[in-house]
Amino acid sequence: MEVTKGSISIDTENIFPIIKKWLYSDKDIFIRELISNGCDAVSKYKRLASLGEIEALQDEKYKIIVSVSKSNKTIKFSDNGIGMTAEEVDKYINQVAFSGAEDFFNKYKDKMEESNDIIGHFGLGFYSAFMVSSKVEIDTLSYINGAKPVRWISEGGTEFEISESDTRTERGTTITLSLAEDSEEFLDEYHLRSIINKYCSFLPVEIYVENEDVEVKEGEEQTEPTPLNDTNPLWLKSPKDCTDEEYKEFYRKAFNVFDEPLFWIHLNVDYPFNLKGILYFPKLNNEFELVEGKVKLYNNQVFVADNIKEVIPEFLLLLKGVIDCPDLPLNVSRSFLQNDKDVSKISKHIVKKVADKLKSLFKNNREEYNKFWDDIQIFIKFGCLKDEGFYEKIKDYILYKDINGNYITLTDYLESAKEKHENKVFYVNNMDQQSQYVKLFKDYDLNAVVLDCTIDNNFISFIEYKEMGTKFNRIDSDLSDVLKDKDDEDDKENNEIIINLFKDVINDRVEKYSVESLKSKDTPAMILVSEESRRMMEMQARFSGMSFGMDLKEEKTLVINKNNPLVKKLLSLKDNQDKKEDINVICNQIVDLALLSNKELNAEELDLFIKRSNQLMNKVISL
């Protein structure tokens, strides 16, 4: 074969500097591209063999070998795929398949610093090799009988040399990269293996790594090399052929974790698009672990990226999983997701499958669903907030844990409480701090739900918006209607006297007063906080103290229990002038205890509380 020289047919000579400029922060992508190209070459050969176009060797082992040499500063990518003829090299390598390359260059030549995804607009594939190389060589031999081996060499510009190869004697292609000084990090075998694991863990052709600098001593026993990748990942199998242990093992391997997932969803769709994958619901030790979710996106088993929001809705990114969709409108570089109506359809379908799985669990395995709820509730609530369509699909399967430890739906709660407080949903956001109110509810045979996640404030507002007429009230809000004892004879005169006893000594520490006959005699008083005022205060805190043009403060009501012996004693001492100081101390102490059961006292209130406590103890000693 004659030695041929020429120029790669690109109108703009600066295209290769642009390639190098593009993926500076992601230079390792060249490994994915060159291995993927080798995989494609093998797939083409196997396809021809399956069609009877060629007679392949029986039991031939297809593979890609990545060879690294620190001493030579080279990385080689070899495959035993379809190979190329000289004409094909000229067509596929020399004539870069850029659509409107000059328009591209004109568009981006002044924007190099601000554009991070230039390569994503074109099928650069093989040319990503020039990001890290001072010289690129191709040695290839076509599967066609009588074809001659071809060598192609380019040293980073647009100049190339093509001749007959003297190294390639078997079908396939070897690409040799002589690495530039600023890319020698890729000569580290461990680093190279980690990149291959990142991008190519599930490619359908076995991948091997060899270190050319390691000498094999004569007579030394050789271990059978093992491929780095799993050529038949679990998501490609039919769900009915997969065992629970296989799902768990894949989860541990794919995400490098040691725990087990709660449950999983195996996606297996052939129409109207091709979509396969597995989504895992991880077990959470705490809600802050949500940031660790990762959904890996693949295209024909080639890793594209983590957490692509166009395909995988944001709330599903809290999960761990893999999605493989060959129908994604990606270009040859497999990096840039183009805008396409099918992307939206794929995203909606994934949401539907997740909702279907949750519905199935709820209906067919309610006991397990209840067990999972504490771990999955944040995910579900976040999903409802981000996607109202998801809420409509899942709303009947949202659970609420009540103060008795039972898991119920909103419909269950409202149905059981309609005679006592129609359309009011009472909730607890801190079981320990609000234990006094929880006890009160149980005394009155009332129920409340526990909403103590960080997302629950927003979720409450969302449910009130979606389910018009339903109102959420914290357990320490205005309970006057449900607290009233219907058998209690109203005693307005004594009620007024009790209120005035407190009013005279506690000043403006509360805004409202109420006297009730509580079933429990143990508690002299309790504080109720208006739901509306508290929400406004919380909103103010979230918006960095903005007052929204109002003087905001929590509106507190002091509920005094006239069944309590201490309150009864105060009533009997009302006319005793000698006991006026004692009445003052006891009233303030009762209010402090009520405030403490609701939330912490401020510094000044706490100081006074301690002084009064000491004063009361001295009185006890002196008795």
Sequence and secondary structure as in RCSB ss.txt:
>XXXX:A:sequence
MEVTKGSISIDTENIFPIIKKWLYSDKDIFIRELISNGCDAVSKYKRLASLGEIEALQDEKYKIIVSVSKSNKTI
KFSDNGIGMTAEEVDKYINQVAFSGAEDFFNKYKDKMEESNDIIGHFGLGFYSAFMVSSKVEIDTLSYINGAKPV
RWISEGGTEFEISESDTRTERGTTITLSLAEDSEEFLDEYHLRSIINKYCSFLPVEIYVENEDVEVKEGEEQTEP
TPLNDTNPLWLKSPKDCTDEEYKEFYRKAFNVFDEPLFWIHLNVDYPFNLKGILYFPKLNNEFELVEGKVKLYNN
QVFVADNIKEVIPEFLLLLKGVIDCPDLPLNVSRSFLQNDKDVSKISKHIVKKVADKLKSLFKNNREEYNKFWDD
IQIFIKFGCLKDEGFYEKIKDYILYKDINGNYITLTDYLESAKEKHENKVFYVNNMDQQSQYVKLFKDYDLNAVV
LDCTIDNNFISFIEYKEMGTKFNRIDSDLSDVLKDKDDEDDKENNEIIINLFKDVINDRVEKYSVESLKSKDTPA
MILVSEESRRMMEMQARFSGMSFGMDLKEEKTLVINKNNPLVKKLLSLKDNQDKKEDINVICNQIVDLALLSNKE
LNAEELDLFIKRSNQLMNKVISL
>XXXX:A:secstr
   EEEE   S TTHHHHHHHHTGGGTTHHHHHHHHHHHHHHHHHHHHHHTTSS   TT   EEEEEEETTTTEE
EEEE S    HHHHIIIIIS   TTHHHHHHHHTT TTT S GGGGS  GGGGGGGTEEEEEEEEE SSTT   E
EEEE SSSEEEEEE SS  SSEEEEEEEE GGGGGGG HHHHHHHHHHHHTT SSEEEEEETTS   TT      
  SS SS GGGS GGG  HHHHHHHHHHHHT  S  SEEEEEEE SSS EEEEEEE   SSGGGGGG EEEEEET
TEEEEE  TTTS GGGGGSEEEEE TTS B TTS  B   HHHHHHHHHHHHHHHHHHHHHHHH HHHHHHHHHH
HHHHHHHHHHH HHHHHHHGGG EEEBTTS EEEHHHHHHHHHHHHTTEEEEES TTTTHHHHHHHHHTT   EE
  STTHHHHHHHHHHHSTT EEEETTS  HHHH  TTS   HHHHHHHHHHHHHHHTTS SEEEEE  S SS SE
EEEE HHHHHHHHHHHHTTT  TTS     EEEEEETTSHHHHHHHHTTT GGGHHHHHHHHHHHHHHHHHHHS 
  HHHHHHHHHHHHHHHHHHHH 
